[in-house]
């Protein structure tokens, strides 16, 4: 199984970057980090994005502040085609165009870093961050062990390094077949 880091496109201004989603009735903003813990989120009111920072075009995947993936139906069709089911879709309307998107809340969190072949450092006690003690602080080179990824999982975040989203070759093939836009892929295992 080949694994890929799903990351920002090289020509960042080609596609729109979305600001944080906001509840329509309350104005409560949903920070990007809320979607990187692998936990379900309960919405009380519909969400909108009423500002876009920079960029020109809508894509099938538009990144948001905090690396939040905003996806459309075409992207969802790819997830369904490979049988991926462990995610949550939170509907959001992008204004003023009233484009329907979904925040893709990734629920799969997998510890699959090949520590022998990767180059990384960890958060330590000296960093005074007990909330992330022992988690990855940064990577010089990230290699993942595909054997640690359960069968049927095609879309996940790395436990201890939630800032990246990983996809399998099967999902990448669906992206290519359907010409899904808005990201780059970096091989990591």
Buried (B, 14 or more C-beta within 10 A) or exposed (E): EBBBBBBEBEEEEEBBBBBBBBBEEEEBBBEBEBBBBBEEEEBEEBBBBEEBEEBEEBBBBBBBBBBBBBBBEBBBEBBEBBEBEBBBEBEBBBEEEEBEBBBBBBBBBBEBBBEEEBEBEEBEEEEEEEEEEEBBBEBEEBBBBBEEBEEEBBBBBBBBBBBBBBBBBBBBEBBEEBEBBBBEBEEBB
